[in-house]
Amino acid sequence: MTYHPDFEMADSSTAPLSSYFHKLISSRTTLVTIMYSFPKGTLLLLLLLLINSLCWSQDVRQTDSLKTINRLDSLFIDRDLNNWSIRLFGNIKAQGFRLSNDNVRLSYTPNDLYGIGVGVATSKLILDFTYNLKNRNTENTDRFDLRGGLILEQNIIDFYFQVYRGFNIKNSINSTSIFRDDIKSIAGGVDYLYLFNTDGYSQTSLNAGLSAKKWNIFSFGLGGFILYNQISAEQSIVPEEFIPDFNEQARITNLTNYGIGIMGGVVSLFRLPANFYIALGAKAGLGLTIKNAEAETVSYSSKNPMVYKLNGSALFGYKWNRFYTTISLVTSTDMSYVGYGNKGAFTLLSGKLALGYRIKAIKKSI
């Protein structure tokens, strides 16, 4: 059994995220030296002022703590029970890699792509627990999947972290497939998009079958991304059978990729007849990376720092009374030049079919 936490969060009243920097200042002057430089009367007055300042600071800290608690409460908790639902789902989730040159392409794909599970959904949070289905007749891929998102006013933040070990390797020329259990791949990153006009758009509400919008939504956005990718193996990730198709620099044992870039995209929601709806999204990014490769006989860094990012999403939903069903698909690809005529691409795929029932709140009698 493999645990895959999936969660999404949305909130329309939270301020954008801020960053705080702390700087330490050293001084040769000590506190004891300062104390002895003042007369006793002046020192007593300073101590009284200091005590009063500390008391006032404590009040501010308590007030700030209450504000923080209230902010977190509004971010994660939906107090309207009519927005809560329980759900059953089946999903497909995968992380892959592609190594290619001008003549041939190797595709690295995992086994055991499918899972089933149960979850709870609100307008602000979806928490799904997945049991990964394994085929006893095939080699198993060990995996850890974490994917989630936040919507803070007009700010959309998506994040992911995945670790996979064990891949099928397929050659594009003769379709030969080989399984290697020593190949490990790590993918992580954050995508950010600022929407110029949201009109109350919330991907989480759509997935939870809660959208009550009567009009279509279409919005552009700008933002950026950061990413980290790695693929490694005990020996060359190119199997011996395929070595004649690649040069010496492609026989990689470890490839790491750090990247940052800018991104633009669109999101849309279309209302269809009979309580059907569809939401589509697309994002494209361009950035710079630092790539380091270790092959069996050489180590090198790519002279081409560019990385190209392409994301797509689609959601089809239907509501009937308190029941709802959704079909969602999310894809992401990071493409870059490894060097010496070789190209690499890390891909992510996530799809889900969910059937949910929205809980009806019990009205209290007066």
Backbone hydrogen bonds in HBPLUS format (Angstrom, degrees):
<---DONOR---> <-ACCEPTOR-->    atom                        ^
c    i                          cat <-CA-CA->   ^        H-A-AA   ^      H-
h    n   atom  resd res      DA  || num        DHA   H-A  angle D-A-AA Bond
n    s   type  num  typ     dist DA aas  dist angle  dist       angle   num
A0128-ASP N   A0006-ASP O   3.13 MM 122  5.39 168.3  2.15 156.0 159.2     1
A0007-PHE N   A0147-ARG O   3.31 MM 140  6.73 167.9  2.33 155.2 158.8     2
A0008-GLU N   A0126-ILE O   3.24 MM 118  5.14 135.3  2.45 122.0 133.8     3
A0126-ILE N   A0008-GLU O   2.91 MM 118  5.14 136.5  2.10 139.3 148.0     4
A0009-MET N   A0149-GLY O   2.72 MM 140  5.80 147.9  1.82 142.5 153.7     5
A0010-ALA N   A0124-LYS O   2.93 MM 114  4.46 137.0  2.12 109.5 117.5     6
A0011-ASP N   A0151-ILE O   2.71 MM 140  5.67 147.7  1.81 152.2 159.9     7
A0153-GLU N   A0011-ASP O   3.11 MM 142  6.47 161.3  2.15 146.0 151.9     8
A0034-ILE N   A0030-THR O   3.27 MM   4  6.59 155.5  2.34 144.4 150.4     9
A0035-MET N   A0031-LEU O   3.04 MM   4  6.28 156.9  2.10 149.4 155.4    10
A0036-TYR N   A0032-VAL O   3.13 MM   4  6.37 162.2  2.17 155.1 158.3    11
A0037-SER N   A0034-ILE O   3.26 MM   3  5.26 145.3  2.38  98.5 108.5    12
A0038-PHE N   A0035-MET O   3.41 MM   3  5.84 170.0  2.42 112.3 115.2    13
A0043-LEU N   A0039-PRO O   2.89 MM   4  6.09 157.2  1.95 152.6 160.0    14
A0044-LEU N   A0040-LYS O   2.92 MM   4  6.13 154.7  1.99 148.9 154.7    15
A0045-LEU N   A0041-GLY O   3.06 MM   4  6.34 157.9  2.11 146.5 152.2    16
A0046-LEU N   A0042-THR O   2.94 MM   4  6.24 155.8  2.00 148.9 155.5    17
A0047-LEU N   A0043-LEU O   2.96 MM   4  6.23 152.4  2.04 146.7 154.1    18
A0048-LEU N   A0044-LEU O   3.02 MM   4  6.31 156.1  2.08 149.6 155.4    19
A0049-LEU N   A0045-LEU O   3.01 MM   4  6.30 158.7  2.06 148.6 154.4    20
A0050-LEU N   A0046-LEU O   2.85 MM   4  6.06 149.7  1.94 144.7 153.7    21
A0051-ILE N   A0047-LEU O   2.90 MM   4  6.17 159.4  1.94 151.7 156.0    22
A0052-ASN N   A0048-LEU O   3.01 MM   4  6.23 161.6  2.05 148.5 153.5    23
A0053-SER N   A0049-LEU O   2.92 MM   4  6.11 151.4  2.00 142.8 151.0    24
A0054-LEU N   A0050-LEU O   2.92 MM   4  6.20 153.1  1.99 149.5 156.4    25
A0055-CYS N   A0051-ILE O   3.04 MM   4  6.30 158.0  2.09 148.8 154.4    26
A0056-TRP N   A0052-ASN O   3.01 MM   4  6.26 158.7  2.06 146.1 151.9    27
A0057-SER N   A0053-SER O   2.86 MM   4  6.09 152.5  1.94 145.4 153.6    28
A0058-GLN N   A0054-LEU O   2.93 MM   4  6.16 148.6  2.03 146.0 154.0    29
A0059-ASP N   A0055-CYS O   3.17 MM   4  6.52 151.8  2.26 145.4 151.9    30
A0060-VAL N   A0056-TRP O   3.07 MM   4  6.43 153.0  2.15 145.3 152.7    31
A0061-ARG N   A0057-SER O   2.87 MM   4  6.17 156.1  1.93 149.8 156.2    32
A0062-GLN N   A0058-GLN O   2.97 MM   4  6.21 157.5  2.03 148.1 153.8    33
A0063-THR N   A0059-ASP O   2.93 MM   4  6.16 157.3  1.98 147.2 153.7    34
A0064-ASP N   A0060-VAL O   2.77 MM   4  6.01 162.0  1.80 153.3 158.4    35
A0065-SER N   A0061-ARG O   2.84 MM   4  6.00 151.3  1.92 144.8 153.0    36
A0066-LEU N   A0062-GLN O   3.02 MM   4  6.28 155.1  2.08 145.5 151.4    37
A0067-LYS N   A0063-THR O   2.98 MM   4  6.30 154.7  2.05 147.9 155.2    38
A0068-THR N   A0064-ASP O   2.86 MM   4  6.11 154.4  1.93 147.5 154.7    39
A0069-ILE N   A0065-SER O   2.87 MM   4  6.12 159.9  1.92 150.8 155.9    40
A0070-ASN N   A0066-LEU O   2.91 MM   4  6.12 162.7  1.94 148.2 153.1    41
A0071-ARG N   A0067-LYS O   2.85 MM   4  6.03 150.7  1.94 144.2 152.8    42
A0072-LEU N   A0068-THR O   2.89 MM   4  6.14 162.7  1.92 152.9 156.8    43
A0073-ASP N   A0069-ILE O   2.85 MM   4  6.02 152.8  1.92 146.2 154.7    44
A0074-SER N   A0070-ASN O   2.95 MM   4  6.19 155.2  2.01 144.7 150.4    45
A0075-LEU N   A0071-ARG O   2.98 MM   4  6.19 134.9  2.19 138.7 151.6    46
A0076-PHE N   A0072-LEU O   3.03 MM   4  6.18 162.6  2.06 156.8 158.0    47
A0077-ILE N   A0073-ASP O   3.01 MM   4  5.45 155.8  2.06 141.9 149.1    48
A0083-ASN N   A0080-ASP O   2.95 MM   3  5.74 166.5  1.97 124.2 128.6    49
A0084-TRP N   A0081-LEU O   3.12 MM   3  5.20 162.4  2.15 105.9 111.4    50
A0359-ILE N   A0084-TRP O   2.70 MM 275  5.61 150.8  1.79 141.7 152.1    51
A0085-SER N   A0121-ALA O   2.87 MM  36  5.23 136.4  2.06 152.9 159.6    52
A0121-ALA N   A0085-SER O   2.96 MM  36  5.23 163.2  1.99 145.7 149.0    53
A0086-ILE N   A0357-TYR O   3.09 MM 271  5.57 150.6  2.18 147.9 147.2    54
A0357-TYR N   A0086-ILE O   2.88 MM 271  5.57 155.0  1.94 160.4 168.8    55
A0087-ARG N   A0119-GLY O   3.06 MM  32  5.24 153.8  2.13 142.9 141.3    56
A0119-GLY N   A0087-ARG O   2.99 MM  32  5.24 143.7  2.13 146.7 147.7    57
A0088-LEU N   A0355-LEU O   2.93 MM 267  5.38 161.1  1.96 151.5 154.1    58
A0355-LEU N   A0088-LEU O   2.82 MM 267  5.38 161.8  1.85 163.7 169.0    59
A0089-PHE N   A0117-GLY O   3.11 MM  28  5.54 155.6  2.17 149.5 147.4    60
A0117-GLY N   A0089-PHE O   3.03 MM  28  5.54 146.8  2.15 154.8 152.2    61
A0090-GLY N   A0353-LEU O   2.96 MM 263  5.38 151.7  2.04 148.0 156.7    62
A0353-LEU N   A0090-GLY O   2.86 MM 263  5.38 166.1  1.88 165.7 170.3    63
A0091-ASN N   A0115-GLY O   2.85 MM  24  5.27 164.3  1.87 143.1 146.7    64
A0115-GLY N   A0091-ASN O   3.00 MM  24  5.27 146.5  2.11 146.2 146.4    65
A0092-ILE N   A0351-GLY O   2.87 MM 259  5.06 156.6  1.92 139.3 142.4    66
A0351-GLY N   A0092-ILE O   2.78 MM 259  5.06 161.3  1.81 156.0 158.8    67
A0093-LYS N   A0113-LEU O   3.01 MM  20  5.52 156.5  2.06 149.5 155.3    68
A0094-ALA N   A0349-LEU O   2.92 MM 255  5.19 158.9  1.97 149.4 150.9    69
A0349-LEU N   A0094-ALA O   2.95 MM 255  5.19 153.4  2.03 157.8 154.1    70
A0096-GLY N   A0347-THR O   2.89 MM 251  5.07 166.8  1.91 144.2 147.5    71
A0347-THR N   A0096-GLY O   2.99 MM 251  5.07 169.4  2.00 130.8 133.8    72
A0097-PHE N   A0108-TYR O   3.13 MM  11  5.05 153.0  2.20 134.7 142.1    73
A0108-TYR N   A0097-PHE O   2.80 MM  11  5.05 167.5  1.82 167.2 163.7    74
A0098-ARG N   A0345-ALA O   2.85 MM 247  5.08 137.2  2.03 143.5 154.5    75
A0345-ALA N   A0098-ARG O   2.99 MM 247  5.08 136.3  2.19 140.8 148.4    76
A0099-LEU N   A0106-LEU O   3.01 MM   7  5.23 160.2  2.05 150.1 156.1    77
A0106-LEU N   A0099-LEU O   2.76 MM   7  5.23 171.7  1.77 164.0 166.8    78
A0100-SER N   A0343-LYS O   2.99 MM 243  5.31 160.2  2.03 150.6 154.3    79
A0343-LYS N   A0100-SER O   2.84 MM 243  5.31 164.1  1.86 157.9 161.8    80
A0101-ASN N   A0104-VAL O   3.06 MM   3  5.75 156.7  2.11 163.5 170.2    81
A0172-SER N   A0105-ARG O   2.99 MM  67  5.34 146.7  2.10 158.8 167.1    82
A0107-SER N   A0170-LYS O   3.03 MM  63  5.21 159.5  2.07 143.0 149.2    83
A0170-LYS N   A0107-SER O   2.97 MM  63  5.21 156.0  2.03 142.0 149.8    84
A0109-THR N   A0168-ASN O   2.93 MM  59  5.20 156.7  1.98 146.5 152.4    85
A0168-ASN N   A0109-THR O   2.69 MM  59  5.20 176.3  1.69 160.5 159.2    86
A0133-LEU N   A0114-TYR O   2.90 MM  19  5.70 160.0  1.94 140.6 147.0    87
A0116-ILE N   A0131-TYR O   3.05 MM  15  5.44 155.5  2.11 146.3 148.9    88
A0131-TYR N   A0116-ILE O   2.70 MM  15  5.44 169.8  1.71 168.1 170.8    89
A0118-VAL N   A0129-PHE O   3.24 MM  11  5.69 133.1  2.47 149.7 157.2    90
A0129-PHE N   A0118-VAL O   2.90 MM  11  5.69 175.0  1.90 165.1 166.0    91
A0120-VAL N   A0127-LEU O   2.99 MM   7  5.44 154.4  2.06 144.1 149.6    92
A0127-LEU N   A0120-VAL O   2.90 MM   7  5.44 171.8  1.90 168.8 171.0    93
A0122-THR N   A0125-LEU O   2.79 MM   3  5.24 143.0  1.92 146.5 158.2    94
A0138-THR N   A0135-ASN O   3.25 MM   3  5.67 170.4  2.26 114.8 117.2    95
A0142-ASP N   A0165-ARG O   3.01 MM  23  5.17 146.9  2.12 158.0 153.6    96
A0165-ARG N   A0142-ASP O   2.86 MM  23  5.17 146.0  1.98 154.0 156.7    97
A0144-PHE N   A0163-VAL O   2.86 MM  19  5.15 134.5  2.06 144.1 155.0    98
A0163-VAL N   A0144-PHE O   2.97 MM  19  5.15 156.1  2.03 143.5 150.6    99
A0146-LEU N   A0161-PHE O   2.98 MM  15  5.21 129.4  2.25 143.1 156.9   100
A0161-PHE N   A0146-LEU O   2.83 MM  15  5.21 149.1  1.93 153.9 156.1   101
A0148-GLY N   A0159-PHE O   3.03 MM  11  5.58 166.2  2.05 154.6 156.4   102
A0159-PHE N   A0148-GLY O   3.02 MM  11  5.58 170.0  2.04 146.3 147.9   103
A0150-LEU N   A0157-ILE O   2.74 MM   7  5.05 154.5  1.80 148.6 157.1   104
A0157-ILE N   A0150-LEU O   2.86 MM   7  5.05 171.9  1.87 155.5 157.0   105
A0152-LEU N   A0155-ASN O   2.83 MM   3  5.01 151.9  1.91 151.4 155.3   106
A0155-ASN N   A0152-LEU O   2.89 MM   3  5.01 160.4  1.93 122.9 128.6   107
A0195-LEU N   A0154-GLN O   2.79 MM  41  5.17 163.7  1.82 159.9 161.4   108
A0156-ILE N   A0193-LEU O   2.80 MM  37  5.12 172.8  1.81 158.8 161.2   109
A0193-LEU N   A0156-ILE O   2.89 MM  37  5.12 149.8  1.98 149.5 157.0   110
A0158-ASP N   A0191-ASP O   2.93 MM  33  5.13 163.6  1.95 149.4 154.9   111
A0191-ASP N   A0158-ASP O   2.78 MM  33  5.13 165.0  1.80 154.4 159.7   112
A0160-TYR N   A0189-GLY O   3.15 MM  29  5.71 150.6  2.24 157.9 160.3   113
A0189-GLY N   A0160-TYR O   3.13 MM  29  5.71 152.2  2.21 151.4 149.6   114
A0162-GLN N   A0187-ALA O   2.79 MM  25  5.26 158.3  1.84 158.7 165.5   115
A0187-ALA N   A0162-GLN O   2.95 MM  25  5.26 161.2  1.98 150.9 155.5   116
A0164-TYR N   A0185-SER O   2.89 MM  21  5.23 168.5  1.90 158.3 162.2   117
A0185-SER N   A0164-TYR O   2.80 MM  21  5.23 164.0  1.83 152.4 157.4   118
A0166-GLY N   A0183-ILE O   2.93 MM  17  5.51 157.0  1.98 165.1 166.4   119
A0167-PHE N   A0180-ARG O   2.99 MM  13  5.51 155.8  2.05 145.8 146.4   120
A0180-ARG N   A0167-PHE O   2.85 MM  13  5.51 164.5  1.88 158.5 161.7   121
A0169-ILE N   A0178-ILE O   2.61 MM   9  5.09 158.0  1.66 148.5 156.6   122
A0178-ILE N   A0169-ILE O   2.85 MM   9  5.09 149.3  1.95 136.8 146.9   123
A0171-ASN N   A0176-THR O   3.00 MM   5  5.45 155.0  2.06 150.1 157.8   124
A0175-SER N   A0171-ASN O   2.87 MM   4  5.00 129.3  2.13 140.3 149.0   125
A0184-LYS N   A0232-SER O   2.88 MM  48  5.39 163.2  1.91 152.7 158.5   126
A0232-SER N   A0184-LYS O   2.92 MM  48  5.39 155.7  1.98 153.6 161.4   127
A0186-ILE N   A0230-GLN O   2.83 MM  44  5.10 160.5  1.87 147.0 152.4   128
A0230-GLN N   A0186-ILE O   2.90 MM  44  5.10 145.4  2.02 152.5 153.3   129
A0188-GLY N   A0228-TYR O   2.93 MM  40  5.24 153.3  2.00 157.2 161.3   130
A0228-TYR N   A0188-GLY O   2.81 MM  40  5.24 146.0  1.92 162.3 157.0   131
A0190-VAL N   A0226-ILE O   3.06 MM  36  5.50 152.4  2.14 142.3 149.2   132
A0226-ILE N   A0190-VAL O   3.04 MM  36  5.50 151.8  2.12 151.5 159.8   133
A0192-TYR N   A0224-GLY O   2.84 MM  32  5.32 164.6  1.86 171.4 166.7   134
A0224-GLY N   A0192-TYR O   3.01 MM  32  5.32 133.6  2.23 125.7 139.3   135
A0194-TYR N   A0222-LEU O   2.74 MM  28  5.30 167.2  1.75 138.3 142.8   136
A0222-LEU N   A0194-TYR O   3.05 MM  28  5.30 142.7  2.19 137.6 141.0   137
A0196-PHE N   A0220-PHE O   3.05 MM  24  6.09 164.6  2.07 163.5 165.6   138
A0201-TYR N   A0198-THR O   2.95 MM   3  5.10 143.2  2.09 104.6 115.7   139
A0206-LEU N   A0202-SER O   3.16 MM   4  6.47 154.9  2.23 146.8 153.8   140
A0207-ASN N   A0203-GLN O   2.97 MM   4  6.22 157.9  2.02 147.5 153.0   141
A0208-ALA N   A0204-THR O   2.94 MM   4  6.16 137.8  2.12 143.1 155.3   142
A0210-LEU N   A0205-SER O   2.86 MM   5  5.07 173.4  1.87 156.0 154.1   143
A0209-GLY N   A0206-LEU O   3.16 MM   3  5.16 163.1  2.19 105.1 108.9   144
A0217-ILE N   A0269-LEU O   2.87 MM  52  4.87 158.8  1.92 138.9 145.6   145
A0269-LEU N   A0217-ILE O   2.80 MM  52  4.87 152.1  1.87 138.1 140.4   146
A0219-SER N   A0267-VAL O   2.97 MM  48  5.51 161.0  2.01 161.9 164.6   147
A0267-VAL N   A0219-SER O   2.98 MM  48  5.51 154.3  2.05 152.7 160.6   148
A0221-GLY N   A0265-GLY O   2.84 MM  44  5.24 135.5  2.04 157.4 152.2   149
A0265-GLY N   A0221-GLY O   3.01 MM  44  5.24 156.9  2.07 141.1 140.5   150
A0223-GLY N   A0263-MET O   2.73 MM  40  4.99 147.7  1.84 159.4 153.7   151
A0263-MET N   A0223-GLY O   2.85 MM  40  4.99 155.7  1.91 121.7 117.4   152
A0225-PHE N   A0261-GLY O   3.01 MM  36  5.45 150.4  2.10 138.5 139.1   153
A0261-GLY N   A0225-PHE O   3.02 MM  36  5.45 153.9  2.09 151.0 151.6   154
A0227-LEU N   A0259-GLY O   2.99 MM  32  5.14 154.6  2.05 140.0 139.0   155
A0259-GLY N   A0227-LEU O   3.07 MM  32  5.14 164.1  2.10 143.1 141.4   156
A0229-ASN N   A0257-ASN O   2.93 MM  28  5.02 157.0  1.98 143.7 150.8   157
A0257-ASN N   A0229-ASN O   2.82 MM  28  5.02 141.7  1.96 159.9 159.0   158
A0231-ILE N   A0255-LEU O   3.00 MM  24  5.39 150.9  2.09 145.8 155.0   159
A0255-LEU N   A0231-ILE O   2.86 MM  24  5.39 153.7  1.93 157.0 165.5   160
A0233-ALA N   A0253-THR O   2.93 MM  20  5.19 146.7  2.04 148.6 143.8   161
A0237-ILE N   A0252-ILE O   2.76 MM  15  5.72 151.9  1.84 156.7 162.7   162
A0242-PHE N   A0239-PRO O   2.93 MM   3  5.52 146.2  2.05 114.9 124.4   163
A0243-ILE N   A0240-GLU O   3.29 MM   3  5.18 158.8  2.34 101.2 107.4   164
A0245-ASP N   A0242-PHE O   3.05 MM   3  5.70 152.9  2.12 119.4 127.1   165
A0246-PHE N   A0243-ILE O   3.04 MM   3  5.50 168.9  2.05 121.9 125.5   166
A0250-ALA N   A0247-ASN O   3.18 MM   3  5.59 151.2  2.26 108.6 117.0   167
A0251-ARG N   A0248-GLU O   3.29 MM   3  5.69 162.1  2.32 109.9 115.3   168
A0252-ILE N   A0250-ALA O   2.80 MM   2  5.37 137.1  1.98 104.9  91.9   169
A0296-GLU N   A0251-ARG O   3.18 MM  45  6.22 135.5  2.39 153.5 162.2   170
A0253-THR N   A0294-GLU O   2.65 MM  41  5.67 177.4  1.65 159.6 160.0   171
A0254-ASN N   A0294-GLU O   3.19 MM  40  5.12 147.2  2.31 143.4 144.0   172
A0294-GLU N   A0254-ASN O   2.81 MM  40  5.12 150.5  1.90 155.0 161.7   173
A0256-THR N   A0292-ASN O   3.03 MM  36  5.46 164.3  2.06 155.9 160.3   174
A0292-ASN N   A0256-THR O   3.12 MM  36  5.46 155.3  2.19 143.2 150.7   175
A0258-TYR N   A0290-ILE O   3.09 MM  32  5.24 164.6  2.11 140.5 144.8   176
A0290-ILE N   A0258-TYR O   2.79 MM  32  5.24 147.0  1.89 146.7 157.8   177
A0260-ILE N   A0288-LEU O   3.04 MM  28  5.71 152.6  2.11 156.5 164.6   178
A0288-LEU N   A0260-ILE O   2.90 MM  28  5.71 153.4  1.97 167.8 160.4   179
A0262-ILE N   A0286-LEU O   3.07 MM  24  5.71 150.5  2.16 156.6 147.8   180
A0286-LEU N   A0262-ILE O   3.03 MM  24  5.71 147.2  2.14 150.7 160.9   181
A0264-GLY N   A0284-ALA O   2.99 MM  20  5.64 162.2  2.02 157.3 160.3   182
A0284-ALA N   A0264-GLY O   2.89 MM  20  5.64 162.7  1.92 167.8 173.1   183
A0266-VAL N   A0282-ALA O   2.92 MM  16  5.59 150.6  2.01 155.0 164.7   184
A0282-ALA N   A0266-VAL O   3.08 MM  16  5.59 156.3  2.14 151.8 156.5   185
A0268-SER N   A0280-LEU O   2.86 MM  12  5.29 133.7  2.08 159.2 169.5   186
A0280-LEU N   A0268-SER O   3.07 MM  12  5.29 140.4  2.23 125.7 137.7   187
A0270-PHE N   A0278-ILE O   2.85 MM   8  5.41 168.5  1.87 164.0 168.0   188
A0278-ILE N   A0270-PHE O   3.08 MM   8  5.41 158.5  2.13 149.6 156.4   189
A0272-LEU N   A0276-PHE O   2.85 MM   4  4.92 154.1  1.92 144.7 141.9   190
A0276-PHE N   A0273-PRO O   3.35 MM   3  5.91 151.1  2.44 112.2 119.4   191
A0319-LYS N   A0275-ASN O   3.18 MM  44  5.55 151.7  2.26 140.7 149.1   192
A0277-TYR N   A0317-GLY O   3.02 MM  40  5.32 150.6  2.11 144.3 144.0   193
A0317-GLY N   A0277-TYR O   2.89 MM  40  5.32 173.9  1.89 157.9 159.0   194
A0279-ALA N   A0315-LEU O   2.81 MM  36  5.02 157.7  1.86 145.5 152.8   195
A0315-LEU N   A0279-ALA O   2.83 MM  36  5.02 142.7  1.97 152.2 157.8   196
A0281-GLY N   A0313-SER O   3.01 MM  32  5.02 153.7  2.08 144.2 139.4   197
A0313-SER N   A0281-GLY O   2.97 MM  32  5.02 153.0  2.05 145.4 140.0   198
A0283-LYS N   A0311-ASN O   3.00 MM  28  5.00 165.6  2.02 135.6 136.8   199
A0311-ASN N   A0283-LYS O   2.81 MM  28  5.00 172.8  1.81 153.5 155.0   200
A0285-GLY N   A0309-LYS O   2.80 MM  24  4.75 163.4  1.83 138.1 139.4   201
A0309-LYS N   A0285-GLY O   2.96 MM  24  4.75 177.2  1.96 134.6 135.1   202
A0287-GLY N   A0307-VAL O   3.00 MM  20  5.18 160.3  2.04 152.2 154.1   203
A0307-VAL N   A0287-GLY O   2.95 MM  20  5.18 143.8  2.09 134.1 133.7   204
A0289-THR N   A0305-PRO O   2.66 MM  16  4.98 139.7  1.82 138.2 152.1   205
A0293-ALA N   A0300-TYR O   2.86 MM   7  5.45 173.5  1.86 178.4 177.1   206
A0300-TYR N   A0293-ALA O   2.97 MM   7  5.45 160.6  2.01 150.7 156.5   207
A0295-ALA N   A0298-VAL O   2.71 MM   3  5.18 163.9  1.73 170.6 175.5   208
A0308-TYR N   A0335-MET O   2.79 MM  27  5.10 166.4  1.81 153.9 158.8   209
A0335-MET N   A0308-TYR O   2.80 MM  27  5.10 172.4  1.81 155.5 157.2   210
A0310-LEU N   A0333-THR O   3.00 MM  23  5.37 155.5  2.06 151.5 158.7   211
A0333-THR N   A0310-LEU O   2.96 MM  23  5.37 146.1  2.08 143.2 154.0   212
A0312-GLY N   A0331-THR O   3.02 MM  19  5.30 160.1  2.06 142.0 144.2   213
A0331-THR N   A0312-GLY O   2.92 MM  19  5.30 166.0  1.94 155.2 157.9   214
A0314-ALA N   A0329-LEU O   2.91 MM  15  5.32 148.1  2.02 152.3 159.4   215
A0329-LEU N   A0314-ALA O   2.90 MM  15  5.32 148.3  2.00 157.0 161.4   216
A0316-PHE N   A0327-ILE O   2.86 MM  11  5.20 161.7  1.90 149.8 155.9   217
A0327-ILE N   A0316-PHE O   2.82 MM  11  5.20 152.1  1.90 150.5 159.9   218
A0318-TYR N   A0325-THR O   2.95 MM   7  5.45 145.5  2.07 157.8 164.9   219
A0325-THR N   A0318-TYR O   2.96 MM   7  5.45 152.1  2.04 151.9 159.4   220
A0320-TRP N   A0323-PHE O   2.85 MM   3  5.15 174.3  1.86 146.2 147.3   221
A0323-PHE N   A0320-TRP O   2.78 MM   3  5.15 153.8  1.85 145.6 142.2   222
A0358-ARG N   A0322-ARG O   2.77 MM  36  5.10 173.5  1.77 156.6 157.1   223
A0324-TYR N   A0356-GLY O   3.03 MM  32  5.31 150.1  2.13 143.6 143.2   224
A0356-GLY N   A0324-TYR O   2.86 MM  32  5.31 169.8  1.87 155.7 159.2   225
A0326-THR N   A0354-ALA O   3.05 MM  28  5.35 152.3  2.13 139.3 147.1   226
A0354-ALA N   A0326-THR O   2.94 MM  28  5.35 165.2  1.97 156.4 161.4   227
A0328-SER N   A0352-LYS O   2.89 MM  24  5.28 162.4  1.92 152.4 158.4   228
A0352-LYS N   A0328-SER O   2.92 MM  24  5.28 154.4  1.99 143.6 147.1   229
A0330-VAL N   A0350-SER O   2.74 MM  20  5.15 154.4  1.80 155.3 163.6   230
A0350-SER N   A0330-VAL O   2.91 MM  20  5.15 149.4  2.00 156.0 160.1   231
A0332-SER N   A0348-LEU O   3.05 MM  16  5.06 147.6  2.16 142.4 141.2   232
A0348-LEU N   A0332-SER O   2.81 MM  16  5.06 152.7  1.88 150.8 155.3   233
A0334-ASP N   A0346-PHE O   2.89 MM  12  5.26 160.6  1.93 153.9 160.4   234
A0346-PHE N   A0334-ASP O   3.00 MM  12  5.26 150.1  2.09 146.9 150.3   235
A0336-SER N   A0344-GLY O   3.04 MM   8  5.68 164.5  2.06 168.0 168.9   236
A0344-GLY N   A0336-SER O   2.98 MM   8  5.68 171.2  1.99 164.7 167.7   237
A0338-VAL N   A0342-ASN O   2.90 MM   4  5.42 142.3  2.04 132.1 142.2   238
A0339-GLY N   A0342-ASN O   3.25 MM   3  5.33 155.7  2.31 146.1 142.2   239
A0342-ASN N   A0339-GLY O   3.08 MM   3  5.33 159.3  2.12 110.2 116.8   240
